[in-house]
Amino acid sequence: MKQSLFQKVFNNKIINKTIFQNVSDIHQKIKKQVSFNYSKLIDYPHVLSGNNYLQLLEEYFERNEIHSFSEFQLLDRNSQILINAARSGSLDVLRMLFSKYVDTEEKLDAVTKGDLLYCASMTNGNIKTVEFLCSYSNHWDYYESMLVAPFSQDLEILKYIVPKVGTSYVKEEDDQSTVFDACAQIGRVDMIDSMFHMAIEGGHFHVLEYLAEQNKDQHIFEPDICPLIDYSALKNRLDIMKWLHDKQIGNCKFAINHAVENNNIEMLIWLQTHRPEGTYTREAFDNAFKHGNLEMLQLLYNQKKEIYYKITPIDPNSIIRAVIKAISINYYQMVEWLLNHTEISIIELDRLLNSPFVLPLSKHHKESLDLLNNYVLRNKIK
């Protein structure tokens, strides 16, 4: 439309009113939502707060002389003003309301009865509002908020809420809804995996207890994005691994690799005793070489020596690096074990013996270097 023609139409009060009235009607039919003319909008504070119209809301309060909490309490839908702001993520409005009117937890409870976090947790992209509310008070009903958080389809909100579910919560007999119901209803079973992973990482046993108690349908754990026993190993949480094992929860596939990667000998021994189905890979040996942990190498080798007569690593240089590390601290037993149990290149060892790194060590690390030198000479003759 030409600008001149638009101005003529816009400046004609009758045509203007007709057009914008139809726009409002069309919006209501398509969006199935209530819409307001501006003249009505400015007198509905709960609508202003829900749409983050901060300036218009402040003007409304000034116009109606709402200057204190007691005056705010007298407003119709006073709780809806706060709830709409929380649900829609109107953070600027919430900050203003909290600073001017509901500046204590007692005042907040008097008008909302704890509904704010519950409402905020249901809205996608509303993590900043959730964080703001939690920074203001720690007396929210985190359990109820966790139940509805999956409806936001926002994993960040769920991640934030789950660890806050307190140990004091006791599920009532008639409390039938669970967070699993919400995840299943919206087709986001992956969120269940995420909740377990979050609880494992943070060491939140009370959350794990809840999740295990409510998740009667054990197949939800199968297949895990990252099996739960494996994930507890990855996060170096032997205590949680034992708990999961006792509850018969979670699979074990690469937990041994993770235990070695974390240089956790206690975890490795426990896994070999209680979860022997875990896969042994050459990556585990490479990690043990990296740590220079002889006890760990011996445990790995003894468990699978029928497969590995001599260990061939993924990275051939990992053994050379392990030898260098052992020589540098004169770890004779480690050097001896590496020479006897790994596929190690004689050429690389010979080169190592004549390298600038080894020559300065010959005086103080003679025992280890003699062992290495004799090994090279014997194998050269062969």
C-alpha positions in Angstrom: 0.0 0.0 0.0 1.2 3.5 -0.8 2.1 5.6 2.2 -0.2 8.4 1.3 -3.2 6.0 0.9 -2.3 4.3 4.2 -2.3 7.7 6.0 -5.7 8.6 4.6 -7.1 5.3 5.8 -5.4 5.4 9.2 -6.5 9.0 9.8 -10.1 8.3 9.1 -11.6 7.5 12.5 -14.5 5.5 11.2 -12.4 3.3 8.9 -9.6 3.1 11.4 -12.0 1.8 14.1 -13.6 -0.7 11.8 -10.3 -2.1 10.7 -8.8 -2.5 14.1 -12.0 -4.0 15.6 -11.8 -6.6 12.9 -8.1 -7.3 13.6 -9.1 -8.0 17.2 -11.9 -10.3 16.2 -9.7 -12.2 13.7 -7.0 -12.6 16.3 -9.5 -14.1 18.8 -10.8 -16.6 16.2 -7.3 -17.7 15.0 -5.4 -17.7 18.2 -8.3 -18.6 20.5 -7.0 -16.0 22.9 -8.6 -13.0 24.5 -7.4 -9.7 23.1 -7.9 -6.2 24.5 -8.3 -2.7 23.1 -5.7 -0.3 24.4 -8.3 1.6 26.4 -9.2 -1.6 28.3 -5.7 -3.0 28.4 -4.2 -0.2 30.5 -6.8 -1.0 33.2 -6.0 -4.7 33.5 -2.8 -5.0 35.6 -2.7 -8.8 35.4 -2.7 -8.6 31.6 0.0 -5.9 31.6 2.3 -8.0 33.9 1.8 -11.1 31.7 2.9 -9.2 28.6 5.8 -7.5 30.3 4.4 -4.0 29.9 6.4 -2.6 32.7 5.9 1.1 32.1 2.2 0.7 31.6 1.9 -1.3 34.8 3.8 1.3 36.8 1.5 4.0 35.4 -1.5 1.9 36.4 -0.2 1.6 40.0 0.6 5.4 40.1 -2.8 6.2 38.6 -4.6 4.1 41.2 -2.3 5.1 44.1 -1.0 1.6 44.7 2.1 2.4 46.8 2.3 -0.3 49.5 1.7 -4.0 49.9 -1.5 -3.5 51.8 -2.8 -1.5 48.8 -1.5 -4.1 46.4 -3.4 -6.8 48.4 -6.7 -5.0 47.8 -6.4 -5.3 44.0 -8.6 -7.8 42.2 -6.5 -10.6 40.9 -3.4 -9.5 42.9 -2.0 -13.0 42.8 -2.6 -13.2 39.1 -0.4 -10.2 38.5 2.5 -12.1 40.0 1.6 -15.5 38.5 1.2 -14.1 34.9 4.6 -12.4 35.2 6.2 -15.6 36.3 4.5 -17.8 33.7 5.3 -15.5 30.8 8.9 -14.8 31.9 8.2 -11.0 32.5 11.4 -10.7 34.5 11.5 -6.9 34.6 7.9 -6.8 36.0 8.7 -9.4 38.6 11.8 -7.5 39.8 9.6 -4.3 40.1 6.8 -6.2 42.0 9.3 -7.9 44.4 11.2 -4.7 45.2 8.1 -2.5 45.7 5.3 -4.7 47.0 6.2 -8.3 48.0 9.7 -7.7 49.5 9.4 -10.4 52.1 8.5 -14.1 51.9 5.5 -13.6 54.2 4.0 -11.0 51.8 4.6 -13.3 48.9 2.9 -16.3 50.6 0.0 -14.1 51.5 -0.9 -13.4 47.8 0.5 -16.4 45.8 0.7 -19.4 48.2 3.8 -20.7 46.5 2.4 -20.9 42.9 5.0 -18.7 41.2 7.8 -21.3 40.7 5.3 -23.9 39.7 4.0 -21.6 36.9 7.4 -20.4 35.9 8.7 -24.0 35.5 6.1 -24.8 32.9 7.3 -22.3 30.3 10.0 -23.0 27.7 13.0 -20.6 27.8 12.0 -19.4 31.3 15.2 -20.4 33.1 16.1 -16.8 34.1 12.8 -16.4 35.8 13.2 -19.7 37.6 16.7 -18.7 38.8 15.4 -15.3 39.9 12.6 -16.8 42.0 15.0 -19.4 43.6 17.5 -16.7 44.5 14.7 -14.8 46.3 13.5 -17.7 48.4 14.3 -21.3 49.0 10.9 -22.2 50.4 9.2 -23.1 47.1 7.5 -26.5 46.5 10.3 -27.8 44.4 8.7 -31.2 44.1 5.6 -29.9 42.5 7.7 -27.7 40.2 9.7 -30.7 39.1 6.5 -32.5 38.2 5.5 -29.8 35.7 9.0 -28.8 34.5 8.9 -31.4 31.6 5.9 -29.6 30.2 8.2 -26.7 29.4 10.3 -29.1 27.2 13.2 -27.1 28.5 15.9 -29.4 29.8 17.7 -26.4 31.5 14.8 -25.8 33.8 14.5 -29.5 34.7 18.3 -29.6 35.4 18.0 -26.6 37.7 14.9 -27.9 39.6 15.8 -31.6 40.2 18.7 -31.1 42.6 16.6 -28.7 44.7 14.0 -31.4 45.5 14.5 -31.7 49.3 15.1 -34.8 51.4 12.2 -33.7 53.6 9.6 -34.4 50.9 7.4 -37.4 51.7 5.1 -38.6 48.9 1.5 -38.8 50.1 -0.5 -42.0 49.4 -3.0 -40.2 47.2 -0.3 -38.2 45.3 -0.5 -40.1 42.0 1.3 -37.8 39.6 5.0 -38.3 38.9 7.6 -36.5 36.8 7.6 -39.7 34.7 4.0 -39.2 33.8 4.8 -35.7 32.5 7.8 -36.8 30.5 5.8 -39.6 28.9 2.8 -37.3 28.2 4.9 -34.9 26.1 7.0 -37.7 24.5 10.3 -36.7 26.2 11.4 -39.9 27.9 15.0 -38.6 27.2 14.4 -36.2 30.1 14.2 -39.2 32.5 17.7 -40.3 31.4 18.8 -36.7 32.0 17.4 -36.6 35.5 19.3 -39.7 36.5 22.5 -38.3 35.0 22.0 -35.0 36.9 21.4 -36.8 40.2 24.5 -39.0 39.6 26.7 -36.0 38.7 25.6 -34.0 41.7 25.5 -36.9 44.2 21.9 -36.3 45.0 20.9 -39.6 46.6 17.5 -38.3 47.7 16.6 -37.5 44.0 17.9 -41.0 43.0 15.7 -42.6 45.6 12.7 -40.7 44.3 13.4 -41.6 40.7 14.0 -45.2 41.5 10.9 -45.5 43.6 8.6 -43.9 41.0 10.1 -45.5 37.9 8.6 -48.9 38.4 8.8 -49.6 34.6 12.4 -50.6 34.5 12.6 -50.8 30.7 12.8 -47.0 30.7 16.4 -47.5 31.7 17.0 -49.5 28.5 18.8 -48.5 26.4 20.4 -45.7 28.2 21.9 -42.8 26.3 24.9 -43.4 28.6 24.2 -46.5 30.8 23.9 -45.4 34.4 26.7 -47.6 35.8 28.9 -46.2 33.1 27.9 -42.7 33.8 28.6 -43.0 37.5 32.1 -44.3 36.6 32.6 -41.5 34.1 31.8 -39.0 37.0 34.0 -41.0 39.4 31.2 -41.8 41.8 31.8 -45.2 43.2 29.3 -44.6 46.0 26.5 -44.0 43.5 27.7 -46.9 41.4 27.3 -49.2 44.4 23.8 -47.8 45.1 22.7 -48.4 41.5 24.0 -51.9 41.6 22.2 -52.7 44.9 19.0 -51.3 43.3 19.6 -53.4 40.1 19.5 -50.2 38.1 21.5 -49.4 35.0 23.8 -51.2 32.5 27.5 -51.6 32.5 29.4 -51.5 29.3 32.4 -49.1 29.4 32.6 -48.5 33.2 36.0 -50.1 33.4 37.4 -47.7 30.8 36.1 -44.8 32.8 37.5 -46.1 36.1 41.0 -46.4 34.5 40.6 -43.0 32.9 40.0 -41.5 36.4 42.9 -43.6 37.8 40.5 -45.0 40.4 41.9 -48.4 41.5 39.2 -49.0 44.1 36.5 -48.6 41.5 38.3 -50.9 39.1 38.6 -53.6 41.7 34.9 -53.3 42.6 33.8 -53.5 39.0 35.9 -56.6 38.3 34.3 -58.2 41.3 30.7 -57.1 41.0 30.2 -56.1 37.3 32.5 -58.3 35.3 30.3 -58.0 32.2 32.0 -54.6 31.4 34.0 -54.4 28.2 37.8 -54.3 28.4 39.2 -52.3 25.5 42.7 -51.3 24.5 41.7 -47.7 25.4 41.7 -48.8 29.1 45.3 -50.0 28.8 46.3 -46.8 27.1 44.8 -44.8 30.0 46.7 -47.0 32.5 49.9 -46.4 30.6 49.2 -42.6 30.7 48.8 -42.7 34.5 51.8 -45.0 35.0 49.8 -47.1 37.3 51.4 -50.5 37.5 48.8 -52.0 39.9 46.0 -51.0 37.5 47.9 -52.5 34.5 48.3 -55.7 36.3 44.7 -55.9 37.3 43.6 -55.3 33.7 46.1 -57.8 32.3 45.4 -60.6 34.7 41.6 -60.3 34.1 42.1 -60.8 30.3 45.5 -62.4 29.9 44.1 -65.2 27.8 43.2 -62.5 25.3 46.2 -60.3 25.7 49.4 -62.4 25.8 51.1 -59.2 25.0 49.2 -55.9 24.9 49.0 -54.0 21.6 47.8 -50.4 22.4 45.7 -48.2 20.2 48.4 -45.6 20.3 51.9 -47.3 19.9 53.5 -44.2 21.4 51.5 -44.6 24.6 53.9 -47.4 25.7 57.0 -45.4 24.9 55.5 -42.5 26.9 54.8 -44.9 29.8 58.5 -46.1 29.6 59.8 -42.5 29.7 57.6 -41.7 32.6 58.8 -44.8 34.5 62.4 -44.1 33.8 62.1 -40.4 34.8 61.1 -41.5 38.4 63.4 -44.7 38.3 60.3 -46.9 38.5 62.1 -50.2 37.8 59.2 -52.5 38.3 57.1 -50.6 35.9 59.8 -50.6 33.2 60.2 -54.4 33.7 56.5 -55.1 33.4 56.1 -53.0 30.3 58.9 -54.8 28.6 57.5 -58.2 29.4 53.8 -57.6 28.7 53.5 -55.2 25.8 54.2 -55.1 22.1 56.9 -52.5 22.2 59.0 -51.4 19.3 62.7 -52.3 19.6 63.6 -49.6 17.1 61.7 -47.0 19.2 63.4 -48.2 22.4 66.8 -48.0 20.8 66.1 -44.5 19.7 64.8 -43.6 23.1 68.1 -44.9 24.8 70.1 -42.5 22.6 67.7 -39.5 22.9 68.6 -36.2 24.6 65.9 -37.0 27.2 67.5 -40.3 28.5 71.2 -39.4 28.4 71.1 -37.0 31.3 69.3 -39.6 33.4 71.9 -42.3 33.1 73.7 -41.4 36.3 70.8 -41.4 38.7 68.5 -43.9 37.0 71.0 -46.6 36.1 69.0 -49.6 37.2 66.0 -48.8 34.9 68.2 -47.8 32.0 70.3 -51.0 32.3 67.2 -53.1 32.2 66.0 -51.3 29.1 69.4 -51.4 27.4 69.8 -55.2 28.0 66.3 -55.8 26.7 67.1 -54.0 23.5 70.4 -55.8 23.0 68.8 -59.2 23.5 66.1 -58.5 21.0 68.4 -57.1 18.5 70.4 -60.3 18.5 67.3 -62.3 17.8 
